[in-house]
Amino acid sequence: MLNDWSRHPEQGNRSKGQHQSQKPDAKAKGQEDSLQIINPEVKVGRYGPVRHTEKRRAHGEKLTLLFFIKRHNMEKNSSNMIPLAENSPNKQETVCIFGTGDFGRSLGYKMLQCGYSIVFGSRNAQNSSLIPKGTEVLSHGEAAQKADIIIVAIQRQHYNFLTDLTEVLHGKVLVDVSNNLKINQYPESNAEYLAQLVPGAKVVKAFNTVSAWALQSGTLDASRQVFVCGDDYKAKQMVMDIVRTLGLTPLDQGSLLAAKEIENYPLQLFPMWKFPIYLAIGLSAFFFFYSLIRDVIYPYIYENKDLSFFIAISIPNRVCPIVALILLALVYLPGIIAAILQLHRGTKYSRFPDWLDKWMLCRKQLGLVALVFAFLHVLYTLVIPIRYYVRWRLNVYVISQIKDNRTNPFNNTTGWISDSYVALGILGFFLFVLLGITSLPSVSNSVNWREFRFVQSVNGTHLALNCIICPYCSLVLTLLVPPTKMWAVHTARPTSPDIREPVGHVAACLAALAAIPAATNPASPLRVGHL
């Protein structure tokens, strides 16, 4: 509803004053001028002063005029917007699909929704209830004659029939979407084999990283990246336009020589995670069995104490922080090793050894696995007060004090060390989580290189230093507090030293030294070409 002028304080007072002080002719002339701004041809005021309803009508006409002006500007600006695809299929471009399997039907249905005219080429040229409505099914030869782009959605072992269509397929774009069952199953890629069978066609590799389920679900819950490669530039551009029209993101991988790598990509099972996971499992198994021997088996043999329940929480809680520190050190160590090699060789153009190259490529995965172990350590630590064994030990300690009629006074130094130990643990876990968050692609892509390096290097240094100080606080706390207060197991121990704490301290020190930016600064002039 339009606002009433008489409701506005200033306008209401002004109208009241005009009725009292001005003549009707002067007021009518003012209204006539105001309406002539909207439409100069309207003559108002000739028949007396404008009434209240006429004022409202004039105000409404003014707002309507402003609305149409804004709408005209929006329509004018909308013509300059960039479409999703450069060549959208407004003219019902026909695309042929060889194969009526799950993927062929899903791709055809998706392209049909985007405005393409689809014709299927099949051995059995008969319509089926599974075929999307609005398409037609013909023989391979008839279907190929109706389109310039042909998507080959069949397996490699069925390519032989294409040799009979060499003349029909000459000059057309063949899109190979097939995958193999094993990595490097054939000497050459499927796309290269297709190019050999039909030498006159323009072969392009695409859509092999997209599943039929992703096409059916609208690509909302799947990756939108589509790798595209081919020797003909125009053919690749035609296929990439189709990819954009379908709402996907094409990534040009170069010539057809990249087809083999593209075909191997969907068959890889966490290629960059194998070494970090195997290493973490190996370290965990070693320290687990080492702790099992020292804390469970040895007391059972020499003191006949059954402490097997330590396997559930106590032993994992000792293994997780050690493994996390070792993996954290392995994240930063290859940077120092690479800097030493570059300084030794005097150049940055010499290739690193394969083991170092693979080590540096999986640093992010090592850090994330270390974060998982740190998170487990936090969870195991949080449940310590509610454990039955801890509550039992505390009750025994209190009852023993009552029987002996003694009380241990509060030690302020011990309180400081204990709280500092917990505070450093919380701070270290926060820095660890921050490093893990910045390693995620969605976060790392939103920051520049300097910001990313600051978080990874400076915060990594603080985290490593925190990991050094925290164990020493624990060591000092163990020496100052009586054993009965520490909820620890005090039984017979092997005479050999315990290697768990020294390994954790050495790993933390190595991580701190490797994370300090000054450790790799000597190689910086060489990396920018000054040496």
N, C-alpha and C positions, 0 to 999 in steps of 0.2 A: 504494500500500500504506500502511495506517495505521501510524503510528509506535508502537513498543513502549514502554510506559511504563518498563520496566526499563532501556531504553537511555538515558533522560534522566538526567543525573548527579544532579540534586536529587531527582527522583522515585524513582530507583533507590535512593539512600541512604535516603530516607524509608521506602520499602517494606521495606528491609532492617532498618531500625531498628524498624519496627512489628512485624515477625516476631519480633524478639528481645525487645522490651520490652512489647508489648501482648498482651492475651489475644485469642483467636479471636473471642469475642463482641463485644469493642469494635471490632475490625477489621470484622467483618461488619456492625455497626451503621453504621460509616462508609460502607461500600459501599452499604448500603441507602439512606442519606440521599442519596448522590451519584446513585443511579439514580432516586430519587423526584423529583429535580429534572427529569429528562427525562420520566418518566411516573409520577405519584404513585400510580397504581393497582398498580404492580409492587411486590411484597413480596420483598425479597432479604435474605439473611442468616439466614433461618429455619432453613436446613439446613446452616449452617456458613459458614465463610469463602468469599468469592468467589475463584474460581480465576483464573489468568492469562488464559485464553481468554475468560472472562466479562468481565474488565476490558476487553479489546479490543473485544468485542461492544458493551459499554456506550458506549465511546468512539465507535465507528462510528455507533451510533444518535444520539448527540449531534450529530455532524457532519452526518448526514442531515437532522436537524431544522433545523439552521442553514441548510442548502442550500435547503430548501423555504421557509423564511421569507424568504430573500433573493430567491428566484424569485417569491414572491408580491408583494414590494415592487416588483420590476422590472415585473411585469405591471400592477400598479396605476399605476405612473408612466408606462408606455408609452401608456396611454389618453389622457394629456394632450398627446401629441406632435401637432404641426401637420402635416397632410398636405400633399403637394405642390400639389394643387388642392383648392379649397374644395368643389366639387361633382364628385367623382370618379364616373365612370360605373359605379357598382355595379349599377344597374338596367338595364344594357344599353341605354343611350340610343341611338336610331337617328339616324344622320346620312346625308343624301343627298349624293352627289357627281355633278354633271353633268359628263360627260367621262370617257373611259377611256384617256386618253393616259398618257404617262410620269409626269407629275406627279400626275394624278388617281389612278392605280394606286398610286404610292408613298405618297401621303398616305392612301389608303384602307387600305393594308396596315399602315402605322404606327398608325393609329387602331384598326384591328382588334386589334393587339397590346395596345393600352391598354384594351381592354374595350368598345369601341363596336360597335354593330351597324351595318354599312355596307350601303347599297343604292346601286347605280350607276344613273344615268339616261343612256341612250344612244339614238342614232338607230337602231342595230341592237341590239335587245333580245335578244341571244344570248350565252350564256356562252362564254368563250374560255379557252384555257390560260394566257393572260397575266393574267387576272383572279384576284385573290387568292381562295384557297379560304375558304369561310365567308361569302361575300358573294353577292348576287344582282343580276342586271342586268335592269332593266325599262325601259319607255319613260319619257320625261321626266315625263309627267303622272302615271303610276302611282307612280313613285319619289318625286315631290314630295309626294304625299298621305301617305306613310309617315313623314315626318320634319318637324320644325319648323326644323331648320337645314340649309340647302342650300348646298353649296360649289360655286361655278360655276368649274370648271377648264377653261374653253374660251376661245378667243381672242375679241376684241371683234367681229370681223367676222361671228361666228356667233351673236350675241346676238338676232337678229331673231325666232327661234322663241319667245323668252320672252314676247313680246306675246300669244301664243295661250294662255299659262298664267297670265294676270293674275289670274283668280279663284282658281286653285289656290294661287298664291304670295302671296295677300293675307294680311298679318299674319305671314308667315314671315321668317326671317332669311336673307338672301342674302349669302354671303361671296365677294367678288370677289378672285381670286388672280392676275389677268392682269397682264402687262407689255407694253410697246410695244417696237418695234424702234428707235425714235429718241426723243430727248428732245423733249418738247413736240410729239409727233406729231399730236395732236388738240387742238382748242380746250379741251375739258374732259377730265377724267380718265375712265378707264374705269369707275370706281365711280360717278361722277356720271352718266355716260351710262346705266349700268344702273339707277340710281334713277329716271331719267326714263322708261325703258322700262316699269318695273314700279313705279308710284308707290305702290302699297299695301304693298310689301315694305319690310323694314328692312335696308338695305344696309350692310355692314361691309367695309372693306378690310383684308386680312390675308394672310399667307403668301406675298406676292410676293417677299420677300427670301430665301426658303428654296428651295433647288434640290431636284430629285428625287433627285439623288445624295446630298445631305445627309440626306434622309429615309431612304434605303436603307442608308446607312452608320451610322445611329443617331445622327447629329449630333455624332459624336465629333471629327471633323476639320473642322468648319465652325462658322460663327457661330450662336449660339443665340438671337439677338435677332430678334423678330418685331414689326414695326410694325403697330399696329392703330389704325384711326380709323373713326368713324361718328357719326351724329347721334342714335341711340337708345342711351341708357346701358345699359339692360338687355341689349340685343342685343350690345353690346361686351363686357359682362361674361361672357355666355355663350361668346362666341368666345375670350376671354382664358382662361376655364377650360379650354377644349379645348387651347389653346396650352400651358398649364402641365401638363396631363395628358400631353402628348406629350414633356415634358422640355425645353421651350423657354421663353424669357423674353419675355413680352409687354411692349411699350412703347406706352402710350396716347399717341397723337399728336393727340388732340382730335377735332374734327368732320370731316365728309367733305370739307371744303375742303382738308385736308392730303393727300388721296389723290394729287393730282397730284405733289406733292413726293416722296411715298413711291414712286410709280411711276417717277420719274426717278432715284431713288437707285441702283438696280442698273445703270443705264446710264452712270453717271458713271465716267470713267477718271482716277483720281487727281486729283480737282478741286483739292485744296489743294497738290498737288505740281507743278503745271504751271509756275507762276512761278519757284519756286526752281530747278527743273531747267533751265528755259530760260535763266535768269540764269547759272547755273553753267556751262552749255554755252557761252554767249556769252563770258563772262569767260575760260574756258579756251581757246577758240578765239583770242581776241584776244592773250593772252599767249603762246600757243604759236607763233603766226605771228610775233609780235614777237621771241621768242627764236630762232626759226628763221632770221630775217633776220640778226640780230646774231651768232649763234654758228655758223651753218653757211654761209649764202649769202655773207655778207660776206667771211669768210676764204677761201672758195673762189674768189671773184672776184679779190681783191687779192693773195692769197698762194698761190693754187693748192693749197690744203690741203683734202683731202676729210675732213670731220668729220661726215659724214652719220649715223654711228652714234650721235651725240648724241641723235638723235630718239627712241631707245628708252628711255633712262633719264635722261640729264642734263637734257634740256629738260623732261620731265614733272616731274622732281624740283624744278625751279625754279618751275614753274607751280602745282603743288599747294599749297604753303604760302601763296602770294600770294592764290589764290582762297579758301582757307580763312579767311585773315584778313579779307578783304573781306566774306565771308558772315557771319563772326562779328560784324563791326561792324554789318552790316545787321540782325542779330538784336536788338540793343539800341538802335539809333538811333530806331525809331518810338516807343519809350516816351518819349524826350526830346521828340520833335516833338509827341506828344499832350499832354504836360505843358505845353509852351509854348502850344499852342492853347487849352488850358483856362484857363491864367492870362490869356491875352490876351482871351478872351471873358468871363471872370469866372464861368463856370458849367460844370458837368459834364453838363448836359442838352442841350447842343448836339451834333448828330451830326457825327462826323468826316467828312472827304471820303472818297469811295469808294476812292480809291487808298490812303489811309492805313488805312482799315478793312481792306481786303484784305491790305495789308502786315502789319498786326498779327496777322491771323488765320493767316498762314503763317510766323510766326516759328519755331515748333517745327520745321517742315520745313526752313527755312533752316539752323537749327542742326545738324540731322541730316545735311544735305548737306555742310555744312562739316566735320563729323566724318569723313565719308567721305574728303574730300580730305586731311584731316590724317592719316588712317590710311594712305592711299596714300603720302604723304610719308614716313611712318615706314618703310614697306616699301622704298621706293626708297633711303632712307638706309642701311638695314641691308645692302643688297646692294653697297654701294660698295666695301668691301674685297675682294670676290671678283671684281670686274670685271677683265677682261683689260687694259683701258686703264690702270687704277689700278696694277695690279701691274707693268705695263711702265714706267710713269712712275717708280715707286719703284726699280725695278732700274736705270734710266738714271741716276737721281739718285745711287744708291750707287756705281755705276761711275765717274761723274764725280768724286765725292769721292776715290775711290781713285787715279784718274789724277792729280788735282791735289794729292794728298797733303795733304788738309785734312779737318778734322772740325769740324762745328758743335757747340759746347758746348750742354748742356741749359740751357734758359731756364726758370726756375721760374715767372716771370710768365706766360709763354706756356702753360705746363702748367696753371696755375690757370684762365686764361681758356678754354682748350680744354675742360677738364673741367667748368667752370661752364656752358659752352655746351651740352654734352651733357646735364648734369644738369637744366638748365632746360627743355630739350626734352622730357626724360622726364616731368618734373613737369607741364609744360603739356599733354602728351598724356594723362596721368592725369586731370587736371581736366576735360579735354575729354570723355573717356570717361564720367566721373562725371556731367557735365551731360547727356550723351546717354542714360545709363541712367535718370536721374530723369525724362526726358521720356517714357519708355514708359508707356502707360496702366496696365499691371499694377503698376508701381512707384509712379507718381504717385498712384494710388488708395489706396495703403497708407500714405501720409503726410498730415499735415494741411497746411493752407495755409501756416502759418508755416514749417514745415520745408521745404516745396517752394520757398518764396520765398528762404529762406536759402541753399539749395543753388544755385538759379538765379542769385541776385543776388551773394552774397558770393563763391562759387566762380567765377562769371563775371567778377567784378572781378579776382580773383587770376589767372585765366587770361589776361585781357587785359593786365594788367601784366607777366605772364611773357612774353607775346608781344612786348611792347615791349623788354624787357631782352635777350631772346635774340638778336634781330637785331643789336643793338649790340655784343654780345659777339662775334658773327661778324664785324662790321665791324672791331673792335679787333684781333681775331685775324688778319684779313687784312692789316692794316697792320703788325703786329709780325713775323709769320712770313714767311720768304722765299717768293717765289712758287712755287718748285719743290716746296715741301712741301705745298701746298694742293690738289694734284690738279686744278688748274684749267687752263683753256685760255688760253694767253698768246699770242695772235696779234694781228694788226691789228684795231682796233675802230673803229667810226664815231666821228666827232668829237662827235656829239650825245650828251647824257647818257643814262644808262640809267635808265629810269623804273620798273623793277621793284622795286628796293629802296625808293625813296621811297614808292611806292604801298603797299607792305606796311607801312612804318612809320606812315604816315598812317592806314591802316585799323586797325592795332593801337591807336594813340592814341585814335581815335574809339570803338573798342570799349571801351577802358578808361574813358573819360569817360562813355560812355553806361551802362556797367554799374555805376558807382558809385551806391549808393542815394541819396547826397546830391544827385544830379543831378535826381531826380524828387521829392525831399522837399518843395520849395515847393508842389507841387500837392496834397500829401496832405490839408491841411485843407479844400481845396475839394472833394476827392473824397468826404470823409466828411460834407459838408454844413455846415461851419463858415463858409463864405464864401458 
